[in-house]
Amino acid sequence: MTWNLILLAFIALTCQGASVVRVPFIGCKSDGQTGPVDAPHEGDKVVEIDAAMAQELAFYRAASRTSGRFTVARVIARVFPGYKAFVRSVIEEGISPASEYPFGPYPNDKLTYHGGRVVEFRASPHSEGLGTVGRLRASDDPIDGAAVLQGPTPDLLLLTIRLPSNLNDLTSVIIHQVEREGARPR
């Protein structure tokens, strides 16, 4: 499995008129279960956002090669019913019990599907959900994000985001950019 960790950093205070601008790409070295991975090299990213805000924006990405099939299977079980066969194959390995792969969405998540391989989500405050699958923990604020299946394996691109309230307008910009990037053939 390939996990692509996407971190978008937005440091801005207001959202005004949007335009198409280029923002710098910053590749990050990573280290996972299969050892160190060099930083990816990509060109600047094209984003629709206020030009002044873009001066404070950067697109960060670290690519790691892991055996993350267990986390991928847990997410698929929750939100991608068309890929149950993959989940069942992971369960059949016998490494972890079937109870770790409950089918169906988290009760307090709001899901918006864009085809069978992309889902946007909002995990409610103080609730376990897709937003808490990664490093973010439940708090007084919701967690937004997107899960995108890529390739035939399938691989998973999972974005979880929680911004300060004065930056909440940027959440949809970040999510849509990740969906565009994730849906492209690799």
Residue pairs with C-beta under 8 A, 6 or more apart in sequence:
1 65
1 66
1 67
1 68
1 69
1 72
1 153
1 155
1 156
2 63
2 64
2 65
2 66
2 153
2 155
3 32
3 63
3 64
3 66
3 68
3 71
3 155
3 156
3 158
4 61
4 62
4 63
4 64
4 155
4 157
4 182
5 30
5 61
5 62
5 63
5 64
6 60
6 61
6 157
6 159
6 178
6 181
7 60
7 61
7 62
8 57
8 58
8 59
8 60
8 159
8 161
8 174
8 177
8 178
9 57
9 58
9 60
10 53
10 56
10 57
10 163
10 167
10 170
10 173
10 174
11 56
11 57
12 50
12 52
12 53
12 56
12 57
12 167
12 170
13 166
13 167
14 50
14 53
15 49
15 50
15 53
15 169
15 170
15 173
16 50
16 52
16 53
17 50
18 48
18 49
18 50
19 48
19 49
19 50
19 51
20 46
20 47
20 48
21 46
21 47
21 48
21 49
21 51
21 54
22 44
22 45
22 46
22 47
22 54
23 44
23 45
23 47
23 49
23 54
23 57
23 58
23 59
24 44
24 45
24 58
24 59
25 42
25 43
25 44
25 45
25 58
25 59
25 61
26 58
26 59
26 60
26 61
27 39
27 40
27 41
27 42
27 60
27 61
27 62
28 39
28 60
28 61
28 62
29 36
29 37
29 38
29 39
29 62
30 36
30 37
30 39
30 62
30 63
30 64
31 37
31 64
32 64
32 65
32 66
33 66
33 67
34 64
34 65
34 66
34 67
37 62
37 63
37 64
37 65
39 62
40 61
40 62
40 63
42 61
45 59
45 177
45 181
47 54
47 57
47 59
47 173
47 177
48 173
49 57
49 170
49 173
53 170
59 177
68 156
69 90
70 90
70 95
70 96
70 100
71 133
71 156
72 86
72 154
72 155
72 156
73 86
73 87
73 90
73 91
73 101
74 100
74 101
74 133
75 130
75 133
75 147
75 156
75 158
76 83
76 84
76 86
76 87
76 149
76 154
76 156
77 84
77 87
77 101
77 102
77 103
77 104
78 102
78 103
78 104
78 105
78 106
78 130
79 105
79 111
79 119
79 121
79 130
79 147
80 116
80 117
80 119
80 147
80 149
81 103
82 116
83 149
83 154
84 103
86 154
87 101
87 103
90 96
90 101
91 97
91 98
91 101
105 111
106 123
106 127
106 128
106 129
106 130
107 127
108 123
108 124
108 127
108 129
109 121
109 122
109 123
109 124
109 127
109 129
109 130
109 131
110 121
110 122
110 124
111 119
111 120
111 121
112 119
112 120
112 121
113 119
114 120
114 179
117 148
117 149
117 150
117 154
117 183
118 146
118 147
118 148
118 149
118 179
118 182
118 183
119 146
119 147
120 144
120 145
120 146
120 175
120 179
121 129
121 130
121 131
121 144
121 145
121 146
121 147
122 131
122 142
122 143
122 144
123 129
123 130
123 131
123 132
123 138
123 142
123 143
123 144
123 145
124 142
125 138
125 139
125 140
125 141
125 142
126 138
126 139
126 140
127 138
128 138
129 138
129 143
130 143
130 145
130 147
130 158
130 160
131 138
131 142
131 143
131 144
131 145
131 160
131 162
132 138
132 143
132 160
133 158
133 160
134 158
134 160
135 160
136 143
136 160
136 162
139 162
141 162
141 165
142 162
143 160
143 161
143 162
144 160
144 161
144 162
144 171
144 175
145 158
145 159
145 160
145 161
145 175
146 157
146 158
146 159
146 175
146 178
146 179
146 182
147 156
147 157
147 158
147 159
148 156
148 157
148 158
148 178
148 179
148 182
148 183
149 155
149 156
150 156
150 157
150 182
150 186
151 186
157 178
157 181
157 182
159 174
159 175
159 178
161 171
161 174
161 175
163 170
163 171
